Amino acid sequence: MYDPNLNSIPLSDLIISYYECEDDANVGTTVGKINSLHYTHTANAFVYVRFQSKKDGCYSVAPINLLSYFPTKAKNSVISICDNNLDGYYDVNLLEYKNYMVQNPDDQNVYKFYLRESDINIPGKEIKNPEKFKLNPYISKIWVYVENLTNCGSIAEVNFKKGNILTLNKNQFSINNICDTGNDGKEQINLTIFENNFSASYTYEYFEKDSDMWQNQNKIQNPAYYAYDETKGSSTFYVKVSQEGFCPNFYTIEVQLNKIPIINIADYYYCKNASQGLEIKPNFSTMNIANYRWELPDGTIIEGADKNYLSGIKTIGTYTLSLTTVYNCSYTTSFRVLNVDTPEIVSLIEQDNNFEVTAQGISGKKIVYSKDLVHWQDSNVFYNLEAGEYNFYAKYADSDCYSDAKKGKIFTVQSAFTPNGDGINDYWVFSDLDIFGGTSTLQIVDKFGKVVCQQTSNKEFRWDGKTQSRSLNTDAYWYVIKVGNGRIYQGWIFLKNRN
């Protein structure tokens, strides 16, 4: 009331007196003057003080507001709580409920909260940051001390009642029917498909981690088109479910991508003249294959759960394999079966019971030759062969695969025959003309040069000893055979007839 910095008159030079009303204080008489203790019956009352100079009688009057406080009456209260961030604890702003903790709420009240009643008014024991109180789920009650003046307060219980948690008929789901195209661990998935299991009035928030749900951060913005990446290390997603009037709940979604049975099958090479076919049996041991479907070059389909290999394959061409896993993920690949490259015999020349084999192949690769597939020789000439048929082969020296056979024959021309109808040696025959390729011709003349037989063929010549259906006399006849490769066979035939 008195500020020495604002007054030139010291306090000792002033007469100070108190009055019940302002008017009496201005008059300055004994009327209304307070001479001893003053009693008031209201919580908010005024008295007035008169400051008067002892020297010149000048004065001033100032009010004094008398405020009377009654101890605040705390009362037991119940707070309904929810684990709104679903971290297992209850986040409660205790000050939000302070008006429920006293009989007469007042902004002047001071609230202090304690975990135990015995801790009340012990320094350091009160709950810090009551507006961010994290309630352990096992605690159901704390205490509040309310005062409006220091050491002028009372104690009450604060009881916690857990709110009704939204009931979910299922809280664990899985997405395990998606095939991982490319097997890179990345696919677009729809996380919202399980919302149909619940009420349309529910709202949903999606999180990659439980810690994000607890802190309400990093929400998945477009869960219906979520770009899943398993390399992030998280395959479990958390879905917070809310509805007005209930405490939230949550469910989890476990995501598992199923591998595509991608396989690359290298081309197979087959010796075209090998007696046994190929076995095609790739390794499917880690793929969980439920069905195999092979398509062969001729369109034949081989399919089944146990058809994991092919055997006896000799047909060259493109083969297609479609695999389907137990998770219904499919993949189709193709491969070829090819003949191992071998030399090609391009000519076979017989002269004087010798055969010269000419083969073409890859430049620089050594070619060897055989007539029985047992003995192979570097030379392409086979000497001093006995009369008979032969098959000649060529191959590269470093390979087991050999060429197609080229047929050759050392001919023994039939020198005589007896066309007498007894079924024995009735025909003069020169066969296997196809060995020479092209078309061969035969001309037979008598000793006078008259043509008695003339034929053209690429298979064989067969003469019954007649000319124009007339049997010829026993005699010698001259033959000339020009075969398809240009060679000429000629000599005498003795025809022995019954006359």
C-alpha positions as CSV (number, residue, x, y, z in Angstrom):
1,M,0.0,0.0,0.0
2,Y,2.8,2.4,0.9
3,D,5.7,2.7,-1.6
4,P,8.6,4.8,-0.2
5,N,9.8,5.2,-3.8
6,L,6.7,7.1,-4.7
7,N,6.4,9.2,-1.5
8,S,8.5,12.1,-0.2
9,I,7.0,11.8,3.2
10,P,8.5,9.1,5.3
11,L,6.2,6.5,6.9
12,S,7.1,7.8,10.4
13,D,5.5,11.2,9.6
14,L,2.2,9.6,8.7
15,I,-0.9,8.9,10.8
16,I,-2.4,5.6,9.7
17,S,-6.0,4.7,10.5
18,Y,-8.5,2.0,9.3
19,Y,-12.2,2.4,8.5
20,E,-15.1,0.1,7.6
21,C,-16.2,2.3,4.7
22,E,-14.5,4.6,2.3
23,D,-16.7,7.6,3.1
24,D,-15.7,7.4,6.8
25,A,-12.1,7.1,5.8
26,N,-12.3,10.3,3.8
27,V,-14.0,12.2,6.7
28,G,-11.3,11.0,9.1
29,T,-13.4,11.1,12.3
30,T,-14.0,8.3,14.8
31,V,-17.1,7.3,13.0
32,G,-16.6,3.9,11.4
33,K,-13.0,3.8,12.6
34,I,-11.5,0.4,13.4
35,N,-9.7,0.6,16.7
36,S,-9.1,-3.1,17.4
37,L,-9.8,-6.5,15.8
38,H,-12.1,-6.5,12.8
39,Y,-14.4,-9.4,12.1
40,T,-15.9,-10.2,8.7
41,H,-18.6,-12.8,7.8
42,T,-18.0,-12.9,4.1
43,A,-15.3,-14.5,2.1
44,N,-14.7,-11.2,0.1
45,A,-14.8,-7.9,2.1
46,F,-13.1,-4.5,1.9
47,V,-11.7,-2.1,4.6
48,Y,-10.0,1.3,3.9
49,V,-6.8,2.8,5.2
50,R,-6.2,6.5,5.6
51,F,-2.7,8.0,5.3
52,Q,-2.5,11.5,6.8
53,S,0.6,13.8,7.1
54,K,1.5,14.9,10.6
55,K,2.8,18.2,9.2
56,D,0.1,19.6,6.9
57,G,-2.8,17.2,7.4
58,C,-2.9,16.1,3.8
59,Y,-4.2,12.5,3.3
60,S,-5.0,9.7,0.9
61,V,-7.3,6.7,1.1
62,A,-6.7,3.1,-0.3
63,P,-8.8,0.0,-0.1
64,I,-7.7,-3.4,1.4
65,N,-9.5,-6.5,0.0
66,L,-10.0,-9.1,2.7
67,L,-10.3,-12.6,1.2
68,S,-11.2,-15.5,3.4
69,Y,-10.5,-19.1,2.2
70,F,-12.1,-22.3,3.4
71,P,-10.2,-25.5,3.0
72,T,-11.0,-27.1,-0.4
73,K,-13.0,-30.3,0.0
74,A,-11.7,-33.0,-2.2
75,K,-13.9,-35.9,-3.1
76,N,-13.4,-39.4,-4.5
77,S,-13.7,-39.6,-8.3
78,V,-13.8,-42.2,-11.0
79,I,-12.1,-41.7,-14.4
80,S,-13.0,-43.9,-17.3
81,I,-9.8,-44.6,-19.3
82,C,-8.8,-46.1,-22.6
83,D,-5.5,-47.3,-24.0
84,N,-5.8,-45.1,-27.0
85,N,-2.4,-45.8,-28.5
86,L,-2.6,-49.5,-27.7
87,D,0.8,-49.7,-26.1
88,G,-0.5,-51.5,-23.0
89,Y,-0.5,-48.3,-20.9
90,Y,-3.1,-45.7,-20.3
91,D,-2.2,-42.1,-21.1
92,V,-4.3,-39.8,-18.9
93,N,-4.4,-36.1,-18.6
94,L,-5.3,-36.0,-14.9
95,L,-5.9,-32.2,-14.9
96,E,-8.6,-32.7,-17.5
97,Y,-10.7,-34.4,-14.7
98,K,-9.8,-32.0,-11.8
99,N,-13.3,-30.5,-11.5
100,Y,-14.6,-34.0,-10.7
101,M,-12.2,-34.3,-7.8
102,V,-13.5,-31.4,-5.6
103,Q,-16.9,-30.4,-4.3
104,N,-16.5,-26.8,-5.4
105,P,-14.3,-26.3,-8.4
106,D,-12.1,-23.2,-8.3
107,D,-9.4,-21.9,-10.6
108,Q,-7.4,-21.1,-7.4
109,N,-7.2,-24.8,-6.4
110,V,-3.8,-26.5,-6.7
111,Y,-3.8,-30.3,-7.4
112,K,-1.0,-32.7,-6.5
113,F,-1.2,-36.4,-7.4
114,Y,0.4,-39.4,-5.7
115,L,0.7,-43.2,-6.4
116,R,0.4,-44.0,-2.7
117,E,-1.5,-42.2,0.1
118,S,1.6,-42.4,2.3
119,D,3.5,-40.3,-0.2
120,I,1.2,-37.3,0.1
121,N,3.2,-34.0,0.8
122,I,6.5,-35.8,0.8
123,P,8.8,-33.8,-1.4
124,G,9.6,-35.5,-4.7
125,K,6.9,-38.1,-4.4
126,E,4.2,-36.4,-6.3
127,I,3.4,-37.4,-9.9
128,K,5.4,-35.3,-12.4
129,N,3.6,-34.0,-15.5
130,P,0.0,-35.0,-14.4
131,E,-1.2,-33.9,-17.8
132,K,0.8,-36.7,-19.4
133,F,0.4,-39.4,-16.8
134,K,1.1,-43.0,-18.1
135,L,-0.9,-45.4,-16.0
136,N,0.4,-48.9,-15.5
137,P,-2.4,-51.4,-16.4
138,Y,-2.0,-53.0,-12.9
139,I,-2.8,-49.7,-11.0
140,S,-6.4,-48.9,-10.4
141,K,-6.2,-46.0,-8.0
142,I,-4.1,-43.0,-7.1
143,W,-4.6,-40.1,-4.6
144,V,-5.0,-36.4,-5.1
145,Y,-4.3,-33.6,-2.6
146,V,-6.1,-30.3,-3.3
147,E,-5.4,-27.0,-1.6
148,N,-6.2,-23.3,-2.2
149,L,-3.7,-22.1,0.4
150,T,-0.5,-23.7,1.5
151,N,-1.2,-26.5,3.9
152,C,-4.9,-25.8,3.5
153,G,-6.3,-28.7,1.6
154,S,-7.7,-32.2,1.6
155,I,-7.2,-35.7,0.2
156,A,-9.3,-38.0,-2.0
157,E,-9.1,-41.1,-4.1
158,V,-8.9,-41.1,-7.9
159,N,-10.2,-44.4,-9.2
160,F,-9.7,-45.6,-12.7
161,K,-12.3,-47.5,-14.6
162,K,-11.2,-49.2,-17.9
163,G,-13.6,-48.3,-20.8
164,N,-15.2,-50.9,-23.0
165,I,-12.7,-52.1,-25.6
166,L,-14.0,-52.6,-29.1
167,T,-14.6,-56.3,-29.6
168,L,-13.0,-58.0,-32.7
169,N,-14.0,-61.5,-33.6
170,K,-10.5,-62.1,-34.9
171,N,-7.3,-60.2,-34.3
172,Q,-4.8,-62.1,-36.4
173,F,-4.9,-62.4,-40.2
174,S,-2.5,-63.4,-42.9
175,I,-1.9,-62.7,-46.6
176,N,-0.2,-65.7,-48.0
177,N,-1.7,-66.1,-51.5
178,I,0.4,-63.6,-53.4
179,C,3.0,-64.7,-55.9
180,D,6.3,-62.8,-55.9
181,T,6.6,-61.9,-59.5
182,G,10.3,-61.8,-60.2
183,N,11.2,-63.2,-56.8
184,D,12.5,-59.7,-55.7
185,G,10.4,-59.5,-52.5
186,K,8.3,-56.6,-53.8
187,E,4.6,-56.7,-54.6
188,Q,1.6,-54.3,-54.4
189,I,-0.8,-55.7,-51.8
190,N,-4.2,-54.7,-50.5
191,L,-4.1,-54.5,-46.7
192,T,-7.7,-53.4,-46.4
193,I,-9.3,-56.8,-47.4
194,F,-10.0,-57.8,-43.8
195,E,-12.2,-54.8,-43.1
196,N,-15.1,-56.7,-44.4
197,N,-15.0,-58.9,-41.3
198,F,-16.1,-56.0,-39.1
199,S,-18.7,-53.3,-38.9
200,A,-18.9,-50.6,-41.5
201,S,-18.9,-48.0,-38.7
202,Y,-15.3,-48.8,-37.7
203,T,-12.4,-46.7,-38.7
204,Y,-9.0,-48.1,-39.5
205,E,-5.4,-46.8,-39.3
206,Y,-2.5,-48.9,-40.7
207,F,1.1,-49.0,-39.4
208,E,4.2,-50.9,-40.4
209,K,5.5,-51.2,-36.8
210,D,3.8,-51.5,-33.4
211,S,6.0,-48.6,-32.2
212,D,4.6,-46.4,-34.9
213,M,1.0,-47.3,-33.7
214,W,2.0,-46.5,-30.1
215,Q,3.3,-43.1,-31.1
216,N,0.7,-42.5,-33.8
217,Q,3.3,-41.8,-36.4
218,N,4.2,-43.0,-40.0
219,K,0.7,-44.1,-40.9
220,I,0.4,-46.0,-44.1
221,Q,-1.3,-43.5,-46.4
222,N,-2.8,-45.9,-49.1
223,P,-3.2,-49.3,-47.5
224,A,-5.3,-50.6,-50.4
225,Y,-2.3,-50.2,-52.7
226,Y,0.6,-50.8,-50.4
227,A,4.0,-51.3,-52.0
228,Y,5.3,-54.2,-49.9
229,D,9.0,-54.7,-49.7
230,E,10.2,-57.7,-47.6
231,T,13.7,-56.3,-47.6
232,K,12.6,-53.7,-45.0
233,G,12.6,-56.6,-42.6
234,S,9.0,-56.3,-41.4
235,S,6.3,-58.7,-42.5
236,T,3.7,-57.9,-39.7
237,F,1.4,-54.9,-40.0
238,Y,-0.7,-53.3,-37.3
239,V,-4.3,-52.1,-37.8
240,K,-5.8,-49.8,-35.2
241,V,-9.6,-50.1,-35.1
242,S,-11.8,-47.4,-33.6
243,Q,-15.5,-46.6,-33.0
244,E,-17.2,-43.8,-31.2
245,G,-18.0,-44.7,-27.5
246,F,-15.4,-47.6,-27.3
247,C,-11.8,-47.9,-26.5
248,P,-9.8,-48.8,-29.7
249,N,-8.5,-52.3,-30.5
250,F,-6.1,-53.6,-33.1
251,Y,-5.4,-56.7,-35.3
252,T,-2.3,-57.8,-37.1
253,I,-1.7,-58.9,-40.7
254,E,1.1,-61.3,-41.5
255,V,2.4,-61.1,-45.1
256,Q,4.2,-63.8,-46.9
257,L,5.1,-63.7,-50.5
258,N,5.3,-67.0,-52.4
259,K,8.2,-67.5,-54.7
260,I,7.6,-68.0,-58.4
261,P,9.2,-71.4,-59.5
262,I,11.6,-69.6,-61.8
263,I,14.0,-72.0,-63.4
264,N,16.3,-71.7,-66.4
265,I,16.9,-75.0,-68.2
266,A,19.9,-75.1,-70.5
267,D,19.6,-76.7,-73.9
268,Y,20.3,-80.4,-74.0
269,Y,22.6,-82.0,-76.6
270,Y,22.0,-85.5,-77.9
271,C,24.0,-87.8,-80.0
272,K,21.4,-88.4,-82.8
273,N,22.5,-92.0,-83.4
274,A,22.8,-93.0,-79.7
275,S,20.7,-96.0,-78.7
276,Q,19.5,-94.5,-75.5
277,G,17.6,-91.3,-75.2
278,L,18.2,-88.3,-72.9
279,E,17.0,-88.1,-69.3
280,I,15.8,-84.5,-68.6
281,K,15.6,-84.1,-64.8
282,P,16.1,-80.5,-63.5
283,N,16.5,-79.9,-59.8
284,F,13.1,-78.9,-58.3
285,S,13.9,-79.8,-54.7
286,T,13.3,-76.3,-53.2
287,M,10.3,-75.2,-55.2
288,N,7.3,-76.9,-53.7
289,I,6.0,-78.0,-57.1
290,A,2.5,-79.4,-57.2
291,N,2.2,-80.0,-60.9
292,Y,4.5,-80.4,-63.9
293,R,3.3,-79.9,-67.5
294,W,5.7,-80.8,-70.3
295,E,4.9,-80.0,-73.9
296,L,7.0,-81.9,-76.5
297,P,7.9,-80.6,-79.9
298,D,5.2,-82.7,-81.6
299,G,2.5,-81.2,-79.2
300,T,2.4,-84.2,-76.9
301,I,1.5,-83.2,-73.3
302,I,2.9,-85.0,-70.2
303,E,1.4,-83.7,-67.0
304,G,1.0,-84.6,-63.4
305,A,2.3,-84.2,-59.8
306,D,4.9,-86.9,-60.3
307,K,6.0,-86.0,-63.8
308,N,9.2,-84.2,-62.7
309,Y,11.4,-85.6,-65.4
310,L,11.5,-86.9,-69.0
311,S,13.4,-90.0,-70.1
312,G,14.2,-91.6,-73.4
313,I,14.1,-88.3,-75.2
314,K,15.5,-88.5,-78.8
315,T,13.4,-85.9,-80.6
316,I,15.1,-82.7,-81.3
317,G,13.2,-79.4,-81.0
318,T,11.8,-77.0,-78.5
319,Y,10.3,-78.3,-75.2
320,T,8.1,-76.3,-72.9
321,L,7.8,-76.8,-69.1
322,S,5.1,-75.2,-67.0
323,L,5.5,-75.4,-63.2
324,T,2.8,-74.7,-60.6
325,T,3.6,-74.6,-56.9
326,V,1.5,-75.6,-53.9
327,Y,0.7,-71.9,-53.5
328,N,-0.6,-71.8,-57.1
329,C,2.3,-69.7,-58.4
330,S,3.2,-70.7,-62.0
331,Y,6.1,-70.3,-64.3
332,T,6.7,-71.4,-67.9
333,T,10.1,-71.9,-69.5
334,S,11.4,-73.6,-72.6
335,F,14.6,-75.3,-73.7
336,R,15.8,-77.1,-76.8
337,V,17.1,-80.6,-77.5
338,L,19.7,-80.4,-80.1
339,N,21.9,-82.9,-81.9
340,V,25.6,-82.7,-81.0
341,D,27.4,-81.4,-84.1
342,T,29.0,-84.2,-86.1
343,P,30.8,-84.3,-89.4
344,E,28.8,-85.1,-92.5
345,I,29.8,-87.7,-95.0
346,V,29.4,-86.0,-98.4
347,S,30.9,-88.7,-100.6
348,L,31.8,-92.4,-100.7
349,I,33.9,-93.7,-103.6
350,E,34.7,-97.4,-104.1
351,Q,37.5,-98.5,-106.3
352,D,39.3,-101.8,-106.5
353,N,37.7,-103.0,-103.3
354,N,38.7,-99.8,-101.5
355,F,36.5,-97.1,-100.1
356,E,37.4,-93.5,-99.8
357,V,35.2,-91.5,-97.3
358,T,34.9,-87.7,-97.6
359,A,33.5,-85.9,-94.7
360,Q,32.9,-82.2,-93.9
361,G,32.9,-80.6,-90.5
362,I,34.1,-77.7,-88.3
363,S,37.3,-76.3,-89.6
364,G,40.3,-77.3,-87.5
365,K,38.7,-80.2,-85.8
366,K,40.2,-83.6,-86.4
367,I,37.8,-86.2,-88.0
368,V,38.2,-89.9,-87.6
369,Y,36.4,-92.7,-89.5
370,S,34.9,-96.2,-88.8
371,K,33.0,-98.9,-90.5
372,D,31.9,-100.7,-87.4
373,L,31.7,-98.1,-84.6
374,V,34.3,-100.0,-82.7
375,H,37.6,-99.3,-84.5
376,W,38.3,-95.7,-85.5
377,Q,41.1,-94.6,-87.8
378,D,42.6,-91.3,-88.9
379,S,42.7,-92.3,-92.6
380,N,39.6,-91.8,-94.7
381,V,40.4,-94.8,-96.9
382,F,39.4,-98.3,-96.1
383,Y,41.5,-100.8,-98.1
384,N,41.0,-104.4,-99.4
385,L,37.5,-104.9,-98.3
386,E,35.8,-108.1,-99.0
387,A,32.6,-108.2,-101.0
388,G,29.6,-107.2,-99.0
389,E,27.7,-104.2,-97.5
390,Y,29.3,-101.7,-95.2
391,N,28.2,-98.7,-93.2
392,F,30.7,-95.9,-92.9
393,Y,30.8,-93.3,-90.1
394,A,32.7,-90.1,-89.2
395,K,33.1,-88.3,-85.9
396,Y,35.3,-85.7,-84.3
397,A,38.2,-87.2,-82.5
398,D,37.2,-85.6,-79.2
399,S,33.6,-86.6,-79.3
400,D,31.6,-89.8,-78.9
401,C,28.8,-88.7,-81.2
402,Y,29.1,-89.9,-84.8
403,S,27.5,-89.1,-88.1
404,D,24.7,-90.8,-90.0
405,A,25.8,-93.9,-91.6
406,K,26.8,-93.8,-95.3
407,K,26.1,-97.1,-96.9
408,G,28.6,-98.7,-99.2
409,K,28.9,-102.0,-101.0
410,I,31.6,-104.1,-102.6
411,F,29.7,-105.7,-105.4
412,T,30.2,-109.2,-106.7
413,V,28.5,-109.2,-110.0
414,Q,26.5,-112.4,-110.7
415,S,28.4,-114.2,-113.5
416,A,25.8,-116.8,-114.5
417,F,22.2,-117.8,-114.0
418,T,19.7,-120.4,-115.1
419,P,16.2,-119.1,-115.9
420,N,14.6,-122.5,-116.1
421,G,11.7,-121.9,-113.7
422,D,13.0,-124.1,-110.9
423,G,13.1,-121.3,-108.4
424,I,16.8,-121.4,-108.1
425,N,19.0,-118.8,-109.7
426,D,16.3,-117.9,-112.2
427,Y,17.2,-114.2,-112.3
428,W,20.3,-112.1,-112.8
429,V,20.2,-109.4,-110.1
430,F,22.2,-106.2,-109.4
431,S,20.7,-104.6,-106.3
432,D,21.4,-101.7,-103.8
433,L,21.5,-99.1,-106.5
434,D,20.4,-96.5,-104.0
435,I,23.9,-96.6,-102.6
436,F,25.0,-94.6,-105.6
437,G,22.3,-92.0,-105.5
438,G,20.5,-90.8,-108.6
439,T,19.4,-93.1,-111.4
440,S,21.3,-96.0,-112.8
441,T,21.1,-97.6,-116.2
442,L,21.6,-101.2,-117.5
443,Q,22.3,-102.4,-121.0
444,I,22.9,-106.0,-122.0
445,V,23.9,-107.1,-125.6
446,D,24.5,-110.4,-127.2
447,K,27.8,-111.3,-128.9
448,F,26.7,-109.6,-132.0
449,G,26.0,-106.3,-130.3
450,K,22.3,-106.5,-130.3
451,V,20.6,-105.0,-127.3
452,V,18.6,-107.7,-125.5
453,C,17.9,-105.9,-122.2
454,Q,17.7,-102.2,-121.2
455,Q,16.6,-100.9,-117.8
456,T,16.6,-97.8,-115.7
457,S,16.3,-97.8,-111.8
458,N,17.5,-96.3,-108.5
459,K,16.9,-99.6,-106.6
460,E,17.9,-102.8,-108.5
461,F,18.2,-104.4,-111.9
462,R,16.5,-107.8,-112.4
463,W,16.7,-109.8,-115.8
464,D,14.9,-113.0,-116.5
465,G,17.0,-114.0,-119.5
466,K,14.3,-112.9,-122.0
467,T,14.0,-110.2,-124.6
468,Q,10.6,-109.0,-125.6
469,S,9.2,-112.0,-123.6
470,R,11.2,-114.5,-125.6
471,S,13.7,-116.7,-123.9
472,L,17.2,-116.4,-125.2
473,N,19.6,-119.1,-126.1
474,T,22.3,-120.3,-123.8
475,D,25.2,-118.0,-124.4
476,A,27.4,-115.2,-122.9
477,Y,26.1,-111.7,-122.9
478,W,27.8,-108.4,-122.2
479,Y,26.4,-106.0,-119.6
480,V,27.2,-102.3,-119.0
481,I,25.9,-100.6,-115.8
482,K,26.2,-96.9,-115.3
483,V,25.4,-96.1,-111.7
484,G,24.2,-92.8,-110.3
485,N,27.6,-91.6,-109.2
486,G,29.0,-92.0,-112.6
487,R,30.9,-95.3,-112.1
488,I,30.6,-98.0,-114.7
489,Y,30.4,-101.8,-114.1
490,Q,30.8,-104.1,-117.1
491,G,31.5,-107.7,-117.9
492,W,30.1,-111.0,-119.2
493,I,27.0,-112.9,-118.0
494,F,26.6,-116.6,-118.9
495,L,23.0,-117.5,-119.4
496,K,22.3,-121.2,-119.2
497,N,18.9,-122.1,-120.6
498,R,17.3,-125.5,-120.9
499,N,17.8,-125.6,-124.6
